[in-house]
Amino acid sequence: MSQLPEAVESEVELVKAIYGDEAVDVNLDREAVVLVDLQPRVGQGTALVSATVALRLPDGYPGQAMPEVCVERSRGLTDSGLASLLSAAKAFLQSNGLAEEGCLCPLLEEVSEALDQANDESECLICLQVCGSVTDASVVHAPCDHIFHAACLGRWAELKISEAREAAADKTQSIRSQRDSLSRELAELSCTTTDLAEEVVRLEELVAKLSARKEALRKALEDDLEVEDEVVSVFAFALLDTDFALQSRAKVKQVRLSWPSSFAEMTSVWPLRLKDVRSRPAFMGSLSSE
């Protein structure tokens, strides 16, 4: 829709005159939608709620079609407060929605009255009961536009403080438990360190003793090796002497084995030689004279 019908535009101008130009916005993207920011009429009191009402104007309005109402945005309104605004708008449209002269201004008036009532009947967000006048000392008006009974807020604060203390106590107990556990572990580590230091000293002494024993064994082994070398040398010489003796014995045995034949030859030759000697008197005489 490029622009509003003349009758609707006149009605929108009247709405702006009542609620202010800044409170009214017209959107013509697809269909005519009029957005109106409504504040409760509280006089010297405090506005606890607010609402932005969207009025969708279909083709045929006014006279042939009724506007559609919804709450675009709200602040401080409970579900029951929102329901009361929509219920007031619906009730008005059922009886005056098809008026030929239009119905935007009286419709917004009905919604504003419902908003005023919702502001007066604002509920305590803790007990969900009506708070009453915000000028009463028993009612607390928060910067966020929420209201509370002072007694409810006090009990809630005490509860939260108690919960915070319990949480702090639990955390403190947990920290103490961790501290005690760490202290025990530190003591155990200290004892372990002392034991390890003593064990290191004992092991160093043991290493020194083993090193001395190792050195003694090394010297003894060297002495044994020298004695063993001497024994090996003597044994080698003994083996050589034994081999020589065996060789000599073999030669003697060989000589002895050869003796009988030599002796037989000698005995066979000697008689002849003796006979020759006997047959030679001169020779024998010479021997005798000699």
Summary of the structure (lengths in Angstrom):
residues: 290
radius of gyration: 69.3
end to end distance: 190.9
largest distance: 210.7
contacts: 730
relative contact order: 0.06
helix: 66%
strand: 12%
